[in-house]
Amino acid sequence: TEKAKTPVENTAPVKQDSNAIARISDVPSGSIKVFNYNGESAILVNFNGDLKAYVNKCTHLGLQFNESSFIKERIQCPWHGATFKPSSGEYLGSANGQNYGLAGLTMINVRVDNGNVYAG
């Protein structure tokens, strides 16, 4: 008599799908990941587990954020200090206290499936 084989569980981590912009584990809370979206630079932001993505252009002069642009629970432009709300992209004023009345960031829809993050 043959013994039934016990299925072996796959313990290997799930790899990033080639269409995904990131794995959730690549973007811990309080961080930014830069990615390419439709030929443009974009940023994925994790604020307390809430993932949002934006076109990577500060609305001041169109300069780009980087992966160090998450400062004091805000997205802050490394060039001139404009700050934005991570959960909505809303302009919050400049880090120096000035308010230049800038527009908010352009949001990109994201969804999470099986640990992968997708844009669009």
MDTraj code that builds the backbone (N, CA, C; nanometers):
import mdtraj as md
import numpy as np

residues = "THR GLU LYS ALA LYS THR PRO VAL GLU ASN THR ALA PRO VAL LYS GLN ASP SER ASN ALA ILE ALA ARG ILE SER ASP VAL PRO SER GLY SER ILE LYS VAL PHE ASN TYR ASN GLY GLU SER ALA ILE LEU VAL ASN PHE ASN GLY ASP LEU LYS ALA TYR VAL ASN LYS CYS THR HIS LEU GLY LEU GLN PHE ASN GLU SER SER PHE ILE LYS GLU ARG ILE GLN CYS PRO TRP HIS GLY ALA THR PHE LYS PRO SER SER GLY GLU TYR LEU GLY SER ALA ASN GLY GLN ASN TYR GLY LEU ALA GLY LEU THR MET ILE ASN VAL ARG VAL ASP ASN GLY ASN VAL TYR ALA GLY".split()
xyz = np.array([
    [0.0840, -0.1194, 0.0000],
    [0.0000, 0.0000, 0.0000],
    [0.0875, 0.1243, 0.0000],
    [0.0487, 0.2201, -0.0799],
    [0.1239, 0.3465, -0.0873],
    [0.0633, 0.4488, 0.0059],
    [0.1514, 0.5275, 0.0661],
    [0.1042, 0.6369, 0.1507],
    [0.0681, 0.7553, 0.0626],
    [-0.0372, 0.8247, 0.1019],
    [-0.0732, 0.9472, 0.0299],
    [0.0330, 1.0522, 0.0595],
    [0.0754, 1.1203, -0.0422],
    [0.1757, 1.2239, -0.0231],
    [0.1099, 1.3495, 0.0333],
    [0.1748, 1.4049, 0.1323],
    [0.1266, 1.5306, 0.1900],
    [0.1740, 1.6434, 0.1001],
    [0.0825, 1.7314, 0.0602],
    [0.1283, 1.8417, -0.0242],
    [0.2283, 1.9300, 0.0509],
    [0.3295, 1.9689, -0.0185],
    [0.4303, 2.0566, 0.0406],
    [0.3862, 2.2007, 0.0177],
    [0.3838, 2.2766, 0.1263],
    [0.3439, 2.4172, 0.1135],
    [0.4576, 2.4962, 0.0512],
    [0.4222, 2.5880, -0.0333],
    [0.5220, 2.6754, -0.0937],
    [0.5532, 2.7867, 0.0055],
    [0.6738, 2.7836, 0.0602],
    [0.7115, 2.8840, 0.1586],
    [0.7936, 2.9973, 0.0972],
    [0.8156, 2.9906, -0.0321],
    [0.8907, 3.0981, -0.0979],
    [0.8059, 3.2242, -0.1005],
    [0.8682, 3.3409, -0.0795],
    [0.7902, 3.4648, -0.0839],
    [0.7331, 3.4882, -0.2231],
    [0.6161, 3.5482, -0.2264],
    [0.5532, 3.5807, -0.3542],
    [0.6355, 3.6896, -0.4201],
    [0.6692, 3.6695, -0.5462],
    [0.7489, 3.7690, -0.6178],
    [0.6608, 3.8799, -0.6700],
    [0.7247, 3.9932, -0.6962],
    [0.6519, 4.1057, -0.7535],
    [0.6087, 4.0723, -0.8948],
    [0.4821, 4.0910, -0.9216],
    [0.4268, 4.0745, -1.0555],
    [0.4937, 4.1787, -1.1451],
    [0.5216, 4.1449, -1.2699],
    [0.5919, 4.2380, -1.3591],
    [0.5109, 4.3643, -1.3890],
    [0.3779, 4.3601, -1.3703],
    [0.2963, 4.4793, -1.3910],
    [0.2816, 4.5635, -1.2648],
    [0.3277, 4.5112, -1.1523],
    [0.3157, 4.5831, -1.0256],
    [0.4209, 4.6925, -1.0177],
    [0.3876, 4.7988, -0.9453],
    [0.4851, 4.9068, -0.9253],
    [0.5707, 4.8812, -0.8028],
    [0.5220, 4.7955, -0.7110],
    [0.5970, 4.7637, -0.5895],
    [0.5289, 4.6489, -0.5169],
    [0.5988, 4.5946, -0.4202],
    [0.5405, 4.5056, -0.3202],
    [0.5091, 4.5949, -0.2002],
    [0.4053, 4.5623, -0.1257],
    [0.3732, 4.6413, -0.0062],
    [0.4951, 4.6482, 0.0852],
    [0.5678, 4.5392, 0.0970],
    [0.6849, 4.5346, 0.1852],
    [0.7974, 4.6282, 0.1398],
    [0.7927, 4.6745, 0.0141],
    [0.8945, 4.7678, -0.0374],
    [0.8707, 4.9109, 0.0100],
    [0.7525, 4.9369, 0.0658],
    [0.7151, 5.0744, 0.1010],
    [0.6623, 5.0766, 0.2454],
    [0.7523, 5.0730, 0.3438],
    [0.7052, 5.0752, 0.4822],
    [0.6370, 5.2079, 0.5161],
    [0.5572, 5.2077, 0.6206],
    [0.4877, 5.3298, 0.6620],
    [0.5877, 5.4435, 0.6821],
    [0.5521, 5.5610, 0.6313],
    [0.6390, 5.6778, 0.6435],
    [0.7464, 5.6838, 0.5365],
    [0.7219, 5.6175, 0.4232],
    [0.8233, 5.6184, 0.3176],
    [0.7626, 5.6460, 0.1811],
    [0.8524, 5.6747, 0.0873],
    [0.8170, 5.7034, -0.0514],
    [0.9000, 5.6130, -0.1412],
    [0.8360, 5.5601, -0.2454],
    [0.9078, 5.4842, -0.3487],
    [0.8807, 5.5523, -0.4823],
    [0.9862, 5.5819, -0.5558],
    [0.9742, 5.6413, -0.6888],
    [0.9556, 5.5273, -0.7890],
    [0.8627, 5.5452, -0.8845],
    [0.8399, 5.4443, -0.9875],
    [0.8049, 5.5133, -1.1186],
    [0.8026, 5.4351, -1.2265],
    [0.7699, 5.4876, -1.3588],
    [0.6246, 5.4562, -1.3898],
    [0.5485, 5.5565, -1.4321],
    [0.4078, 5.5368, -1.4651],
    [0.3789, 5.6037, -1.5994],
    [0.3443, 5.5245, -1.6988],
    [0.3158, 5.5749, -1.8339],
    [0.4256, 5.6678, -1.8847],
    [0.5494, 5.6292, -1.8614],
    [0.6632, 5.7054, -1.9111],
    [0.7003, 5.8270, -1.8267],
    [0.6312, 5.8481, -1.7148],
    [0.6603, 5.9611, -1.6265],
    [0.7023, 5.9107, -1.4899],
    [0.7791, 5.9904, -1.4190],
    [0.8154, 5.9584, -1.2826],
    [0.6936, 5.9794, -1.1925],
    [0.6773, 5.8893, -1.0956],
    [0.5670, 5.8980, -1.0004],
    [0.6195, 5.8543, -0.8643],
    [0.5429, 5.8847, -0.7592],
    [0.5815, 5.8426, -0.6249],
    [0.4676, 5.7638, -0.5602],
    [0.5055, 5.6589, -0.4878],
    [0.4121, 5.5811, -0.4079],
    [0.4438, 5.6144, -0.2628],
    [0.3414, 5.6554, -0.1871],
    [0.3594, 5.7002, -0.0493],
    [0.2815, 5.6081, 0.0439],
    [0.3453, 5.5660, 0.1522],
    [0.2765, 5.4893, 0.2559],
    [0.2685, 5.5767, 0.3802],
    [0.1460, 5.6184, 0.4139],
    [0.1235, 5.7002, 0.5328],
    [0.0330, 5.6221, 0.6267],
    [0.0928, 5.5656, 0.7320],
    [0.0189, 5.4841, 0.8294],
    [-0.0588, 5.3704, 0.7633],
    [0.0027, 5.3067, 0.6644],
    [-0.0594, 5.1931, 0.5972],
    [-0.1507, 5.2298, 0.4817],
    [-0.1725, 5.3587, 0.4593],
    [-0.2565, 5.4069, 0.3494],
    [-0.1660, 5.4388, 0.2308],
    [-0.1818, 5.3635, 0.1219],
    [-0.0969, 5.3832, 0.0041],
    [-0.1630, 5.4795, -0.0937],
    [-0.0881, 5.5802, -0.1356],
    [-0.1329, 5.6764, -0.2365],
    [-0.0194, 5.6952, -0.3355],
    [-0.0553, 5.7281, -0.4599],
    [0.0459, 5.7558, -0.5626],
    [0.0150, 5.8896, -0.6277],
    [0.1218, 5.9583, -0.6663],
    [0.1100, 6.0909, -0.7285],
    [0.2116, 6.1042, -0.8408],
    [0.1788, 6.1885, -0.9385],
    [0.2769, 6.2252, -1.0402],
    [0.3918, 6.2935, -0.9662],
    [0.5137, 6.2595, -1.0020],
    [0.6312, 6.3095, -0.9301],
    [0.6725, 6.4479, -0.9795],
    [0.5850, 6.5457, -0.9534],
    [0.6142, 6.6853, -0.9894],
    [0.5579, 6.7758, -0.8813],
    [0.6438, 6.8494, -0.8154],
    [0.5975, 6.9508, -0.7210],
    [0.5231, 7.0557, -0.8026],
    [0.4124, 7.1038, -0.7508],
    [0.3321, 7.2010, -0.8273],
    [0.3927, 7.3413, -0.8250],
    [0.5055, 7.3578, -0.7576],
    [0.5740, 7.4874, -0.7573],
    [0.6453, 7.5091, -0.8908],
    [0.7485, 7.4307, -0.9163],
    [0.8244, 7.4455, -1.0413],
    [0.8330, 7.3159, -1.1215],
    [0.7580, 7.2137, -1.0804],
    [0.7599, 7.0872, -1.1534],
    [0.8808, 7.0006, -1.1244],
    [0.9562, 7.0348, -1.0202],
    [1.0732, 6.9548, -0.9845],
    [1.0286, 6.8292, -0.9099],
    [1.1183, 6.7304, -0.9054],
    [1.0788, 6.5993, -0.8537],
    [1.1109, 6.5792, -0.7059],
    [1.0250, 6.4973, -0.6432],
    [1.0491, 6.4499, -0.5078],
    [1.1460, 6.3328, -0.5169],
    [1.1958, 6.2876, -0.4021],
    [1.2798, 6.1681, -0.4008],
    [1.2386, 6.0807, -0.2824],
    [1.3091, 5.9708, -0.2618],
    [1.2701, 5.8768, -0.1575],
    [1.2979, 5.9289, -0.0172],
    [1.3599, 6.0470, -0.0054],
    [1.3822, 6.1116, 0.1248],
    [1.2855, 6.2274, 0.1468],
    [1.1838, 6.2400, 0.0637],
    [1.0921, 6.3544, 0.0688],
    [0.9768, 6.3376, 0.1678],
    [0.9753, 6.2314, 0.2464],
    [0.8718, 6.2149, 0.3492],
    [0.9307, 6.2682, 0.4794],
    [0.8866, 6.3868, 0.5205],
    [0.9440, 6.4552, 0.6367],
    [0.8312, 6.5041, 0.7270],
    [0.8378, 6.4677, 0.8543],
    [0.7394, 6.5129, 0.9539],
    [0.5959, 6.4893, 0.9083],
    [0.5697, 6.3670, 0.8608],
    [0.4365, 6.3246, 0.8158],
    [0.3822, 6.4081, 0.7001],
    [0.4730, 6.4599, 0.6185],
    [0.4355, 6.5356, 0.4989],
    [0.5273, 6.4971, 0.3842],
    [0.4778, 6.5180, 0.2626],
    [0.5633, 6.5061, 0.1449],
    [0.6234, 6.6449, 0.1275],
    [0.7548, 6.6548, 0.1299],
    [0.8201, 6.7861, 0.1212],
    [0.9137, 6.7911, 0.0022],
    [0.8949, 6.8931, -0.0800],
    [0.9816, 6.9117, -0.1967],
    [1.1242, 6.9405, -0.1491],
    [1.2220, 6.8637, -0.1983],
    [1.3602, 6.8852, -0.1555],
    [1.4223, 7.0126, -0.2127],
    [1.3562, 7.0748, -0.3087],
    [1.4133, 7.1918, -0.3749],
    [1.3770, 7.3227, -0.3056],
    [1.2503, 7.3439, -0.2770],
    [1.2081, 7.4725, -0.2201],
    [1.1171, 7.4599, -0.0986],
    [1.0941, 7.3369, -0.0500],
    [1.0255, 7.3168, 0.0760],
    [0.8740, 7.3160, 0.0753],
    [0.8094, 7.3142, -0.0417],
    [0.6633, 7.3049, -0.0445],
    [0.6238, 7.1707, 0.0179],
    [0.5168, 7.1704, 0.0989],
    [0.4740, 7.0473, 0.1639],
    [0.3318, 7.0106, 0.1222],
    [0.3054, 6.8803, 0.1209],
    [0.1778, 6.8271, 0.0744],
    [0.1306, 6.7170, 0.1694],
    [0.0002, 6.7035, 0.1815],
    [-0.0624, 6.6023, 0.2669],
    [-0.0495, 6.4657, 0.1994],
    [0.0114, 6.3661, 0.2666],
    [0.0321, 6.2349, 0.2040],
    [-0.0979, 6.1636, 0.1654],
    [-0.2053, 6.1856, 0.2395],
    [-0.3295, 6.1129, 0.2142],
    [-0.4132, 6.1700, 0.1000],
    [-0.3851, 6.2950, 0.0587],
    [-0.4677, 6.3564, -0.0461],
    [-0.3881, 6.4341, -0.1506],
    [-0.2625, 6.4657, -0.1222],
    [-0.1822, 6.5475, -0.2131],
    [-0.2079, 6.6969, -0.1972],
    [-0.2945, 6.7336, -0.1031],
    [-0.3295, 6.8741, -0.0804],
    [-0.2064, 6.9548, -0.0380],
    [-0.1924, 7.0749, -0.0932],
    [-0.0826, 7.1647, -0.0575],
    [-0.1035, 7.2153, 0.0847],
    [0.0008, 7.2101, 0.1663],
    [-0.0079, 7.2506, 0.3063],
    [0.0747, 7.3748, 0.3386],
    [0.1379, 7.4349, 0.2394],
    [0.2243, 7.5502, 0.2646],
    [0.3696, 7.5083, 0.2543],
    [0.4559, 7.6035, 0.2778],
    [0.5983, 7.5778, 0.2682],
    [0.6531, 7.5424, 0.4066],
    [0.7608, 7.4667, 0.4097],
    [0.8238, 7.4274, 0.5356],
    [0.8678, 7.5498, 0.6160],
    [0.8911, 7.6644, 0.5477],
    [0.9337, 7.7854, 0.6182],
    [0.8156, 7.8703, 0.6670],
    [0.6928, 7.8166, 0.6536],
    [0.5756, 7.8876, 0.7031],
    [0.5045, 7.9723, 0.5992],
    [0.5645, 7.9936, 0.4842],
    [0.5016, 8.0713, 0.3768],
    [0.3901, 7.9888, 0.3122],
    [0.2909, 8.0560, 0.2569],
    [0.1873, 7.9868, 0.1810],
    [0.1802, 8.0512, 0.0436],
    [0.2181, 7.9759, -0.0575],
    [0.2221, 8.0282, -0.1935],
    [0.0973, 7.9923, -0.2735],
    [-0.0022, 7.9296, -0.2091],
    [-0.1277, 7.8985, -0.2766],
    [-0.1141, 7.8012, -0.3925],
    [-0.0270, 7.7043, -0.3792],
    [-0.0039, 7.6090, -0.4874],
    [-0.1184, 7.5087, -0.4991],
    [-0.1307, 7.4498, -0.6156],
    [-0.2264, 7.3408, -0.6368],
    [-0.1733, 7.2154, -0.5676],
    [-0.2611, 7.1198, -0.5461],
    [-0.2207, 6.9925, -0.4881],
    [-0.1543, 6.9034, -0.5921],
    [-0.1046, 6.7899, -0.5467],
    [-0.0404, 6.6932, -0.6349],
    [-0.1455, 6.6172, -0.7149],
    [-0.1056, 6.5687, -0.8321],
    [-0.1949, 6.4908, -0.9176],
    [-0.1908, 6.3448, -0.8736],
    [-0.3068, 6.2937, -0.8295],
    [-0.3144, 6.1573, -0.7772],
    [-0.3246, 6.0553, -0.8905],
    [-0.2662, 5.9391, -0.8643],
    [-0.2751, 5.8229, -0.9522],
    [-0.3433, 5.7140, -0.8704],
    [-0.4469, 5.6525, -0.9240],
    [-0.5164, 5.5456, -0.8517],
    [-0.4243, 5.4260, -0.8330],
    [-0.4322, 5.3649, -0.7138],
    [-0.3565, 5.2428, -0.6867],
    [-0.4494, 5.1382, -0.6259],
    [-0.4097, 5.0122, -0.6441],
    [-0.4815, 4.9016, -0.5801],
    [-0.3790, 4.7982, -0.5376],
    [-0.4164, 4.7202, -0.4368],
    [-0.3282, 4.6168, -0.3838],
    [-0.3931, 4.4816, -0.4075],
    [-0.3139, 4.3870, -0.4568],
    [-0.3627, 4.2520, -0.4793],
    [-0.2506, 4.1541, -0.4472],
    [-0.2733, 4.0655, -0.3515],
    [-0.1770, 3.9618, -0.3148],
    [-0.0395, 4.0191, -0.2811],
    [-0.0381, 4.1348, -0.2117],
    [0.0884, 4.1948, -0.1701],
    [0.1543, 4.2816, -0.2749],
    [0.1006, 4.2827, -0.3963],
    [0.1532, 4.3677, -0.5035],
    [0.0718, 4.4956, -0.5134],
    [0.1381, 4.6059, -0.5474],
    [0.0705, 4.7349, -0.5641],
    [0.0703, 4.7676, -0.7135],
    [-0.0471, 4.8032, -0.7649],
    [-0.0650, 4.8353, -0.9074],
    [-0.1141, 4.9783, -0.9206],
    [-0.0703, 5.0481, -1.0237],
    [-0.1149, 5.1853, -1.0515],
    [-0.2074, 5.1859, -1.1700],
    [-0.3015, 5.2804, -1.1681],
    [-0.3890, 5.3018, -1.2818],
    [-0.5285, 5.2519, -1.2620],
])
top = md.Topology()
chain = top.add_chain()
for i, resn in enumerate(residues, 1):
    res = top.add_residue(resn, chain, resSeq=i)
    for name in ("N", "CA", "C"):
        top.add_atom(name, md.element.get_by_symbol(name[0]), res)
traj = md.Trajectory(xyz[None], top)
